[in-house]
Amino acid sequence: MISTTHICKSCANEFTGSFCNQCGEKVLTKKDKSFQSILNSVLLTVTFTDSKFIRTLWQVLRNPGTIARDFSAGKRVKNISPMSLFFVLNLFYFFFPVIQLFNASLTTQLLSPLSPFYKTLIATKAVSMGVDIKAFAMLYNLKTATLAKLMVMVFVVLSSLPLNVLYWKKNKYFMDHVGFAVELAAFNLFVNAIVLTLIVRIAGLGTYLDEITLTVIFITTNLYFVLRASFVFYHERGWRLVVKSLVLILFLKVALEAYRSILFFVTLFML
């Protein structure tokens, strides 16, 4: 790599070596795409967060899809990766979770269409543990909050699956679709979890947030992201952009319900 000439993905400068001599962009290798590299990136972001975090978050809000597009193309100097942004926001969110997004209490789980089946399993488990339903709910909520932090990537992968079908002609790899889904999850964490939680706590609007209101908020904000991000990331246009975005919103709801079901069974098993 030292003697190979490269064209910088960020500034188009021609250089030799592993780093651009103008902007510092690194030439990607297979090692840079390994799981260990991702963990190292997350660790650096959590411990040494700088202006890159604010700039990246602003890009996600202002120009959805830009971070995933640039990261997929190898432009990784100006912003942090979608994965690092997601894990930092996820860490903030779990300090004060009011809005049930990726975490799901027992009360939230019992709103599922599968609640009759869940109730049977809960009653059986509570009896085997020798506790009443109130004590079981307390134990369940403590356990599921911890597991949700570890399993949140399950939702990201599930939500990326329909992208592979909707945009299979766009010459994107599986990890490109995952990057898009990670940026969407980071957007939801900040807008529909952290910001919405702060508004609820400061303004005391908790009593006004029922399931219907939250659904309207989630659909509206996610439609904004998906429309703009699909335009930027997949270069989709016209009526196809609108139709595919609406279909994706539907699949996101399905992915969320599937994730919560998996979380329920894992929590029940771990108790």
Secondary structure as the mmCIF struct_conf table of DSSP 4:
data_model
#
loop_
_struct_conf.conf_type_id
_struct_conf.id
_struct_conf.beg_label_comp_id
_struct_conf.beg_label_asym_id
_struct_conf.beg_label_seq_id
_struct_conf.end_label_comp_id
_struct_conf.end_label_asym_id
_struct_conf.end_label_seq_id
BEND BEND1 SER A 3 SER A 3
STRN STRN1 THR A 5 ILE A 7
TURN_TY1_P TURN_TY1_P1 LYS A 9 CYS A 11
STRN STRN2 GLU A 14 THR A 16
BEND BEND2 GLY A 17 SER A 18
STRN STRN3 PHE A 19 PHE A 19
TURN_TY1_P TURN_TY1_P2 ASN A 21 CYS A 23
HELX_LH_PP_P HELX_LH_PP_P1 GLU A 25 GLU A 25
STRN STRN4 LYS A 26 LYS A 26
HELX_LH_PP_P HELX_LH_PP_P2 VAL A 27 LEU A 28
TURN_TY1_P TURN_TY1_P3 LYS A 30 LYS A 30
HELX_RH_3T_P HELX_RH_3T_P1 LYS A 31 LYS A 33
BEND BEND3 SER A 34 SER A 34
HELX_RH_AL_P HELX_RH_AL_P1 PHE A 35 THR A 47
BEND BEND4 PHE A 48 PHE A 48
HELX_RH_AL_P HELX_RH_AL_P2 SER A 51 ARG A 62
BEND BEND5 ASN A 63 ASN A 63
TURN_TY1_P TURN_TY1_P4 PRO A 64 GLY A 65
HELX_RH_AL_P HELX_RH_AL_P3 THR A 66 ALA A 73
TURN_TY1_P TURN_TY1_P5 GLY A 74 GLY A 74
BEND BEND6 VAL A 77 ASN A 79
HELX_RH_AL_P HELX_RH_AL_P4 PRO A 82 TYR A 93
TURN_TY1_P TURN_TY1_P6 PHE A 94 PHE A 95
BEND BEND7 PHE A 96 PHE A 96
BEND BEND8 ILE A 99 ILE A 99
BEND BEND9 LEU A 101 ASN A 103
HELX_RH_AL_P HELX_RH_AL_P5 LEU A 106 GLN A 109
TURN_TY1_P TURN_TY1_P7 LEU A 110 LEU A 111
BEND BEND10 SER A 112 SER A 112
TURN_TY1_P TURN_TY1_P8 PRO A 113 LEU A 114
HELX_RH_AL_P HELX_RH_AL_P6 SER A 115 MET A 129
TURN_TY1_P TURN_TY1_P9 GLY A 130 GLY A 130
HELX_RH_AL_P HELX_RH_AL_P7 ILE A 133 LEU A 166
TURN_TY1_P TURN_TY1_P10 TYR A 167 TYR A 167
HELX_RH_3T_P HELX_RH_3T_P2 TRP A 168 LYS A 170
HELX_RH_AL_P HELX_RH_AL_P8 PHE A 174 ASN A 188
HELX_RH_PI_P HELX_RH_PI_P1 LEU A 189 VAL A 195
HELX_RH_AL_P HELX_RH_AL_P9 LEU A 196 ALA A 203
TURN_TY1_P TURN_TY1_P11 GLY A 204 GLY A 204
HELX_RH_3T_P HELX_RH_3T_P3 GLY A 206 TYR A 208
HELX_RH_AL_P HELX_RH_AL_P10 GLU A 211 PHE A 233
BEND BEND11 TYR A 234 TYR A 234
HELX_RH_AL_P HELX_RH_AL_P11 GLY A 238 MET A 270
#
